[in-house]
Amino acid sequence: MSQMIRYFTCVALGLTLGLSITLFGHENAKEYQPKVNYPLLIDIISTVETYYVDKISQEDLIQAAIEGVFSKLDPYSNFLDSQAFSDIKDANKGEYFGFGIEIATEQNQVTIISPFPHSPAANAGIQPGDRIVKVNNEAVTAKQLENVLEEIKFHSQHNLAINLSLSRANSEALFDVTLTPSLIDVNSVEGELLDNGIGYIKLSSFQDDSTEDLIKLLTQWQNEPMTGLILDLRNNPGGLLDQAIKIADIFLAKGRIISTRGRFFDANSDYFASPQTMFSKLPLTVLINKGSASASEVLAAALQENKRATLIGEKSFGKGTVQSLIPTLIEGNAIKLTIAHYTTPKGRDIHAIGIEPDINIPGETMTAGQSMPIIDKQTPHEGAAHDKVIESAISWIKTNS
Protein backbone atom coordinates (compact mmCIF):
# COMPACT_ATOMS: atom_id res chain seq x y z
CA MET A 1 0.00 0.00 0.00
CA SER A 2 1.36 3.34 -0.98
CA GLN A 3 3.29 5.27 1.64
CA MET A 4 1.46 8.39 0.51
CA ILE A 5 -1.44 7.19 2.64
CA ARG A 6 0.52 8.61 5.57
CA TYR A 7 0.00 12.08 4.24
CA PHE A 8 -3.75 12.27 4.19
CA THR A 9 -6.47 12.60 6.78
CA CYS A 10 -10.17 13.01 6.81
CA VAL A 11 -11.05 14.83 10.02
CA ALA A 12 -11.67 17.36 12.02
CA LEU A 13 -9.81 16.14 14.98
CA GLY A 14 -8.70 13.78 12.55
CA LEU A 15 -5.56 14.97 11.32
CA THR A 16 -2.28 13.78 9.95
CA LEU A 17 1.24 14.63 10.81
CA GLY A 18 3.03 15.66 7.91
CA LEU A 19 2.54 16.38 4.29
CA SER A 20 5.48 18.67 3.67
CA ILE A 21 5.26 20.46 0.36
CA THR A 22 8.14 22.39 -1.11
CA LEU A 23 7.35 24.72 -3.97
CA PHE A 24 10.26 25.68 -6.15
CA GLY A 25 11.09 26.53 -9.72
CA HIS A 26 13.79 25.29 -12.03
CA GLU A 27 14.75 26.85 -15.31
CA ASN A 28 11.45 28.72 -15.51
CA ALA A 29 11.84 30.46 -12.15
CA LYS A 30 12.61 33.87 -13.72
CA GLU A 31 9.46 33.71 -15.80
CA TYR A 32 7.22 33.32 -12.75
CA GLN A 33 4.71 36.11 -12.36
CA PRO A 34 2.96 36.22 -8.97
CA LYS A 35 -0.82 36.23 -9.16
CA VAL A 36 -1.11 38.18 -5.90
CA ASN A 37 -0.01 41.78 -5.53
CA TYR A 38 2.12 41.23 -2.44
CA PRO A 39 3.50 44.81 -2.38
CA LEU A 40 -0.09 46.06 -2.17
CA LEU A 41 -0.81 43.83 0.82
CA ILE A 42 2.36 44.98 2.57
CA ASP A 43 1.51 48.61 1.77
CA ILE A 44 -1.99 48.24 3.25
CA ILE A 45 -0.67 46.69 6.45
CA SER A 46 2.00 49.38 6.77
CA THR A 47 -0.47 52.22 6.11
CA VAL A 48 -3.00 50.95 8.66
CA GLU A 49 -0.27 50.39 11.22
CA THR A 50 1.01 53.96 10.73
CA TYR A 51 -2.13 56.05 10.28
CA TYR A 52 -5.13 54.24 11.77
CA VAL A 53 -6.79 56.18 14.59
CA ASP A 54 -6.19 53.38 17.11
CA LYS A 55 -2.85 51.65 17.53
CA ILE A 56 -2.78 48.20 15.95
CA SER A 57 0.41 46.20 15.87
CA GLN A 58 1.79 44.74 12.67
CA GLU A 59 1.48 41.29 14.24
CA ASP A 60 -2.26 41.78 14.79
CA LEU A 61 -2.72 42.99 11.22
CA ILE A 62 -0.85 40.02 9.79
CA GLN A 63 -2.99 37.71 11.92
CA ALA A 64 -6.10 39.44 10.56
CA ALA A 65 -4.82 38.95 7.01
CA ILE A 66 -4.28 35.24 7.71
CA GLU A 67 -7.79 34.93 9.08
CA GLY A 68 -9.08 36.68 5.97
CA VAL A 69 -7.42 34.09 3.75
CA PHE A 70 -8.97 31.16 5.60
CA SER A 71 -12.39 32.81 5.69
CA LYS A 72 -12.46 32.19 1.93
CA LEU A 73 -11.82 28.45 2.39
CA ASP A 74 -13.90 25.61 3.78
CA PRO A 75 -14.40 25.20 7.56
CA TYR A 76 -11.83 22.38 7.72
CA SER A 77 -8.90 24.56 6.63
CA ASN A 78 -7.11 26.83 9.10
CA PHE A 79 -3.77 28.06 10.42
CA LEU A 80 -2.23 26.17 13.34
CA ASP A 81 0.19 27.84 15.70
CA SER A 82 2.77 25.76 17.54
CA GLN A 83 0.39 24.93 20.40
CA ALA A 84 -2.42 23.84 18.10
CA PHE A 85 0.01 21.77 16.04
CA SER A 86 1.29 20.11 19.20
CA ASP A 87 -2.28 19.39 20.31
CA ILE A 88 -2.97 17.60 17.03
CA LYS A 89 0.10 15.42 17.40
CA ASP A 90 -0.99 14.53 20.93
CA ALA A 91 -4.52 13.77 19.72
CA ASN A 92 -3.18 11.37 17.10
CA LYS A 93 -1.43 9.55 19.93
CA GLY A 94 -4.67 9.34 21.90
CA GLU A 95 -4.00 12.24 24.27
CA TYR A 96 -6.16 15.34 24.23
CA PHE A 97 -6.71 18.25 26.61
CA GLY A 98 -9.89 20.14 26.02
CA PHE A 99 -13.66 19.84 25.93
CA GLY A 100 -13.90 16.86 23.59
CA ILE A 101 -16.07 18.12 20.74
CA GLU A 102 -15.70 18.20 16.98
CA ILE A 103 -17.64 20.99 15.27
CA ALA A 104 -18.34 22.11 11.72
CA THR A 105 -21.02 24.00 9.82
CA GLU A 106 -24.13 22.25 8.58
CA GLN A 107 -27.27 23.85 7.18
CA ASN A 108 -25.82 27.26 8.01
CA GLN A 109 -25.44 26.41 11.70
CA VAL A 110 -22.47 25.60 13.94
CA THR A 111 -22.99 21.91 14.55
CA ILE A 112 -21.51 19.25 16.82
CA ILE A 113 -20.10 16.43 14.71
CA SER A 114 -19.42 14.23 17.70
CA PRO A 115 -18.36 14.37 21.36
CA PHE A 116 -15.37 12.24 22.30
CA PRO A 117 -16.12 9.32 24.63
CA HIS A 118 -15.69 10.14 28.35
CA SER A 119 -15.02 13.80 27.53
CA PRO A 120 -16.52 16.84 29.31
CA ALA A 121 -18.85 17.27 26.31
CA ALA A 122 -20.04 13.66 26.39
CA ASN A 123 -20.47 13.75 30.17
CA ALA A 124 -22.62 16.88 29.80
CA GLY A 125 -24.98 15.05 27.46
CA ILE A 126 -23.98 16.76 24.21
CA GLN A 127 -25.00 14.68 21.20
CA PRO A 128 -24.05 14.57 17.51
CA GLY A 129 -26.14 17.05 15.55
CA ASP A 130 -26.60 19.50 18.42
CA ARG A 131 -26.38 23.14 17.27
CA ILE A 132 -24.27 25.71 19.09
CA VAL A 133 -26.44 28.82 19.33
CA LYS A 134 -24.46 30.84 21.88
CA VAL A 135 -20.93 30.79 23.26
CA ASN A 136 -20.57 32.50 26.63
CA ASN A 137 -24.02 34.08 26.09
CA GLU A 138 -23.01 35.58 22.73
CA ALA A 139 -25.06 34.44 19.73
CA VAL A 140 -23.06 32.77 16.95
CA THR A 141 -23.75 31.82 13.33
CA ALA A 142 -22.06 29.59 10.78
CA LYS A 143 -20.19 32.62 9.44
CA GLN A 144 -18.50 32.93 12.83
CA LEU A 145 -17.17 29.37 12.89
CA GLU A 146 -13.55 30.53 13.07
CA ASN A 147 -14.40 32.78 16.02
CA VAL A 148 -16.13 29.89 17.78
CA LEU A 149 -13.10 27.66 17.22
CA GLU A 150 -10.78 30.37 18.52
CA GLU A 151 -12.95 30.89 21.60
CA ILE A 152 -13.00 27.18 22.36
CA LYS A 153 -9.25 26.90 21.79
CA PHE A 154 -8.53 29.90 24.04
CA HIS A 155 -10.59 28.48 26.90
CA SER A 156 -9.00 25.07 26.48
CA GLN A 157 -5.43 26.38 26.40
CA HIS A 158 -6.02 28.57 29.46
CA ASN A 159 -7.94 25.87 31.35
CA LEU A 160 -11.10 27.99 31.50
CA ALA A 161 -14.71 26.82 31.62
CA ILE A 162 -16.91 27.70 28.65
CA ASN A 163 -20.68 28.15 28.51
CA LEU A 164 -22.58 26.82 25.50
CA SER A 165 -26.23 27.25 24.59
CA LEU A 166 -27.36 24.49 22.27
CA SER A 167 -30.43 23.18 20.52
CA ARG A 168 -31.18 19.69 19.35
CA ALA A 169 -31.70 19.02 15.67
CA ASN A 170 -35.27 19.85 14.59
CA SER A 171 -35.94 21.73 17.84
CA GLU A 172 -35.83 25.40 18.79
CA ALA A 173 -35.62 24.77 22.54
CA LEU A 174 -32.28 25.78 24.06
CA PHE A 175 -30.34 24.07 26.82
CA ASP A 176 -27.19 25.34 28.50
CA VAL A 177 -24.05 23.46 29.49
CA THR A 178 -20.87 24.60 31.20
CA LEU A 179 -17.80 22.63 30.17
CA THR A 180 -14.47 22.55 31.99
CA PRO A 181 -11.51 21.28 29.94
CA SER A 182 -9.77 18.12 31.08
CA LEU A 183 -7.21 15.58 29.90
CA ILE A 184 -8.92 13.01 27.71
CA ASP A 185 -7.26 9.66 27.12
CA VAL A 186 -8.80 8.28 23.96
CA ASN A 187 -8.37 4.53 23.55
CA SER A 188 -9.48 4.22 19.95
CA VAL A 189 -10.08 0.45 19.96
CA GLU A 190 -12.06 -1.42 22.59
CA GLY A 191 -13.55 -4.86 22.22
CA GLU A 192 -15.52 -7.55 23.94
CA LEU A 193 -16.56 -11.08 23.07
CA LEU A 194 -20.33 -11.30 23.50
CA ASP A 195 -22.46 -14.38 23.89
CA ASN A 196 -22.86 -16.69 20.91
CA GLY A 197 -19.32 -15.94 19.68
CA ILE A 198 -20.05 -12.41 18.47
CA GLY A 199 -17.13 -10.00 18.65
CA TYR A 200 -18.03 -6.39 19.47
CA ILE A 201 -15.48 -3.69 18.53
CA LYS A 202 -15.88 -0.02 19.41
CA LEU A 203 -13.69 2.17 17.20
CA SER A 204 -13.93 5.71 18.60
CA SER A 205 -11.33 7.43 16.38
CA PHE A 206 -8.52 6.74 13.92
CA GLN A 207 -5.17 7.27 15.67
CA ASP A 208 -1.56 6.32 14.97
CA ASP A 209 -1.95 2.90 16.59
CA SER A 210 -5.57 2.05 15.71
CA THR A 211 -4.77 -0.61 13.09
CA GLU A 212 -2.15 -2.22 15.30
CA ASP A 213 -4.52 -2.33 18.28
CA LEU A 214 -7.34 -3.78 16.16
CA ILE A 215 -5.11 -6.54 14.80
CA LYS A 216 -4.04 -7.43 18.37
CA LEU A 217 -7.69 -7.67 19.41
CA LEU A 218 -8.71 -9.80 16.43
CA THR A 219 -5.71 -12.07 16.96
CA GLN A 220 -6.95 -12.83 20.48
CA TRP A 221 -10.21 -14.10 19.00
CA GLN A 222 -8.74 -16.28 16.26
CA ASN A 223 -9.03 -19.49 18.28
CA GLU A 224 -12.53 -18.68 19.55
CA PRO A 225 -15.69 -20.17 18.00
CA MET A 226 -16.70 -16.90 16.36
CA THR A 227 -20.05 -16.41 14.63
CA GLY A 228 -19.86 -12.73 13.63
CA LEU A 229 -18.41 -9.27 14.21
CA ILE A 230 -19.92 -5.91 15.10
CA LEU A 231 -17.83 -2.81 14.27
CA ASP A 232 -19.25 0.23 16.06
CA LEU A 233 -18.37 3.54 14.33
CA ARG A 234 -21.08 5.63 15.98
CA ASN A 235 -19.90 9.05 17.17
CA ASN A 236 -16.51 8.46 15.56
CA PRO A 237 -15.57 11.85 14.02
CA GLY A 238 -12.69 10.48 11.95
CA GLY A 239 -8.93 10.85 12.16
CA LEU A 240 -6.04 9.51 10.15
CA LEU A 241 -7.08 8.40 6.68
CA ASP A 242 -4.29 5.85 6.37
CA GLN A 243 -5.66 4.04 9.42
CA ALA A 244 -9.16 3.86 7.93
CA ILE A 245 -7.72 2.43 4.71
CA LYS A 246 -5.61 -0.16 6.55
CA ILE A 247 -8.55 -1.24 8.70
CA ALA A 248 -10.73 -1.63 5.62
CA ASP A 249 -7.93 -3.75 4.12
CA ILE A 250 -8.09 -6.09 7.14
CA PHE A 251 -11.64 -7.09 6.19
CA LEU A 252 -11.43 -6.85 2.37
CA ALA A 253 -9.64 -9.35 0.13
CA LYS A 254 -10.12 -7.27 -3.02
CA GLY A 255 -11.72 -4.13 -4.38
CA ARG A 256 -11.23 -0.39 -4.28
CA ILE A 257 -11.25 1.21 -0.83
CA ILE A 258 -11.20 4.91 -1.73
CA SER A 259 -10.21 7.37 -4.44
CA THR A 260 -8.91 10.88 -3.76
CA ARG A 261 -8.85 13.74 -6.26
CA GLY A 262 -7.14 17.12 -5.92
CA ARG A 263 -5.29 19.78 -7.92
CA PHE A 264 -1.74 18.60 -7.26
CA PHE A 265 -0.29 15.25 -8.29
CA ASP A 266 0.08 13.51 -4.93
CA ALA A 267 -3.52 14.31 -3.96
CA ASN A 268 -4.75 11.93 -6.68
CA SER A 269 -4.70 8.31 -5.59
CA ASP A 270 -6.69 5.08 -5.72
CA TYR A 271 -6.32 2.61 -2.87
CA PHE A 272 -7.13 -1.08 -3.28
CA ALA A 273 -7.38 -3.96 -0.82
CA SER A 274 -4.66 -6.59 -0.58
CA PRO A 275 -5.46 -10.33 -0.45
CA GLN A 276 -4.53 -10.74 3.24
CA THR A 277 -7.59 -10.61 5.49
CA MET A 278 -8.81 -11.64 8.95
CA PHE A 279 -12.15 -13.32 9.66
CA SER A 280 -13.08 -13.03 6.00
CA LYS A 281 -15.91 -15.60 6.29
CA LEU A 282 -17.65 -14.11 9.33
CA PRO A 283 -20.78 -11.97 8.96
CA LEU A 284 -19.85 -8.34 9.64
CA THR A 285 -22.10 -5.48 10.70
CA VAL A 286 -21.03 -1.83 10.94
CA LEU A 287 -22.93 0.62 13.16
CA ILE A 288 -23.11 4.28 12.08
CA ASN A 289 -24.99 7.43 13.07
CA LYS A 290 -24.90 11.15 12.34
CA GLY A 291 -21.76 11.40 14.49
CA SER A 292 -19.89 9.06 12.13
CA ALA A 293 -17.82 11.33 9.91
CA SER A 294 -14.82 11.50 7.64
CA ALA A 295 -12.53 8.48 8.06
CA SER A 296 -15.46 6.59 9.61
CA GLU A 297 -17.42 7.14 6.41
CA VAL A 298 -14.45 6.00 4.31
CA LEU A 299 -14.36 2.71 6.21
CA ALA A 300 -18.13 2.23 6.28
CA ALA A 301 -18.54 2.94 2.56
CA ALA A 302 -15.65 0.65 1.61
CA LEU A 303 -17.15 -2.28 3.52
CA GLN A 304 -20.70 -1.58 2.35
CA GLU A 305 -20.01 -1.06 -1.36
CA ASN A 306 -17.66 -4.06 -1.54
CA LYS A 307 -20.52 -6.10 -0.03
CA ARG A 308 -18.44 -7.11 2.96
CA ALA A 309 -20.64 -5.60 5.69
CA THR A 310 -24.19 -4.58 6.45
CA LEU A 311 -24.56 -1.03 7.81
CA ILE A 312 -27.03 -0.50 10.64
CA GLY A 313 -28.12 2.76 12.31
CA GLU A 314 -28.76 6.18 10.80
CA LYS A 315 -27.29 8.25 8.00
CA SER A 316 -23.73 9.45 8.62
CA PHE A 317 -22.52 13.06 8.82
CA GLY A 318 -21.31 13.56 5.25
CA LYS A 319 -17.71 14.80 5.12
CA GLY A 320 -16.08 13.92 1.81
CA THR A 321 -12.89 15.98 1.91
CA VAL A 322 -9.28 15.23 2.80
CA GLN A 323 -7.09 17.49 4.90
CA SER A 324 -3.31 17.63 5.19
CA LEU A 325 -0.94 19.42 7.51
CA ILE A 326 1.58 21.52 5.59
CA PRO A 327 4.41 22.96 7.71
CA THR A 328 5.05 26.68 7.29
CA LEU A 329 8.44 28.34 6.91
CA ILE A 330 8.23 29.31 10.58
CA GLU A 331 9.12 26.19 12.52
CA GLY A 332 6.38 24.78 14.72
CA ASN A 333 3.45 26.21 12.78
CA ALA A 334 1.39 24.46 10.11
CA ILE A 335 -1.51 24.93 7.75
CA LYS A 336 -4.35 22.44 7.90
CA LEU A 337 -5.62 22.52 4.35
CA THR A 338 -8.27 20.67 2.41
CA ILE A 339 -6.32 19.18 -0.50
CA ALA A 340 -8.72 16.69 -2.05
CA HIS A 341 -12.20 15.26 -2.31
CA TYR A 342 -12.64 11.55 -1.90
CA THR A 343 -15.14 9.19 -3.48
CA THR A 344 -16.37 5.79 -2.38
CA PRO A 345 -15.47 2.55 -4.21
CA LYS A 346 -18.43 3.10 -6.54
CA GLY A 347 -17.39 6.68 -7.25
CA ARG A 348 -19.93 8.43 -5.01
CA ASP A 349 -19.18 11.81 -3.43
CA ILE A 350 -20.86 11.70 -0.02
CA HIS A 351 -19.93 15.25 1.04
CA ALA A 352 -22.91 16.98 2.70
CA ILE A 353 -24.93 13.86 1.84
CA GLY A 354 -23.71 11.08 4.12
CA ILE A 355 -23.99 7.31 3.84
CA GLU A 356 -27.35 5.58 4.15
CA PRO A 357 -27.33 2.42 6.27
CA ASP A 358 -28.75 -0.84 4.93
CA ILE A 359 -30.95 -1.12 8.02
CA ASN A 360 -32.16 2.28 9.16
CA ILE A 361 -32.77 2.88 12.88
CA PRO A 362 -33.35 6.63 13.45
CA GLY A 363 -31.82 8.24 16.50
CA GLU A 364 -35.24 8.96 17.98
CA THR A 365 -36.14 5.29 17.72
CA MET A 366 -32.99 4.26 19.56
CA THR A 367 -34.21 5.89 22.75
CA ALA A 368 -37.95 5.42 22.35
CA GLY A 369 -37.97 1.97 23.86
CA GLN A 370 -40.10 0.66 21.01
CA SER A 371 -39.45 -2.83 19.72
CA MET A 372 -37.92 -3.29 16.27
CA PRO A 373 -39.15 -5.96 13.86
CA ILE A 374 -35.64 -7.39 13.45
CA ILE A 375 -34.71 -7.16 17.14
CA ASP A 376 -35.15 -10.05 19.52
CA LYS A 377 -35.22 -9.77 23.29
CA GLN A 378 -31.62 -10.84 23.91
CA THR A 379 -29.60 -8.25 25.79
CA PRO A 380 -26.06 -7.66 24.53
CA HIS A 381 -23.07 -6.98 26.76
CA GLU A 382 -23.78 -5.18 30.01
CA GLY A 383 -22.41 -1.81 28.85
CA ALA A 384 -25.05 -1.61 26.12
CA ALA A 385 -27.93 -3.36 27.87
CA HIS A 386 -30.58 -1.26 26.14
CA ASP A 387 -28.78 -0.44 22.89
CA LYS A 388 -31.29 -1.26 20.18
CA VAL A 389 -28.74 -0.86 17.40
CA ILE A 390 -26.41 -3.46 18.90
CA GLU A 391 -29.38 -5.74 19.49
CA SER A 392 -30.27 -5.35 15.82
CA ALA A 393 -26.73 -6.26 14.80
CA ILE A 394 -26.82 -9.35 17.00
CA SER A 395 -30.13 -10.45 15.50
CA TRP A 396 -28.82 -9.88 11.97
CA ILE A 397 -25.69 -11.97 12.66
CA LYS A 398 -27.76 -14.80 14.13
CA THR A 399 -29.90 -14.82 11.00
CA ASN A 400 -26.95 -14.75 8.59
CA SER A 401 -24.34 -16.94 10.31
Secondary structure, DSSP 4 states (H G I P E B T S, - for coil): --GGGGG-EE-SS---S--------STTGGG---SS-HHHHHHHHHHHHHH-SS---HHHHHHHHHHHHHHTS-TT-EEE-HHHHHHHHHHHTTEEEE--EEEEEETTEEEEEEEPTTSHHHHTT--TT-EEEEETTEE--GGGHHHHHHHHHHHHHTT--EEEEEE-TT---EEEEEE--EEEE---EEEEE-GGGEEEEEE--B-TTHHHHHHHHHHHTTTS---EEEEE-TT---EEHHHHHHHHHHH-SSSEEEEEEESSGGG-EEEE--S--SSTTS-EEEEE-TT--THHHHHHHHHHHTTS-EEEES------EEEEEEE-SSTT-EEEEEEEEEE-TT----TTT----SEE--HHHHTT-PPPTT--S---SGGGTT-HHHHHHHHHHHHH-
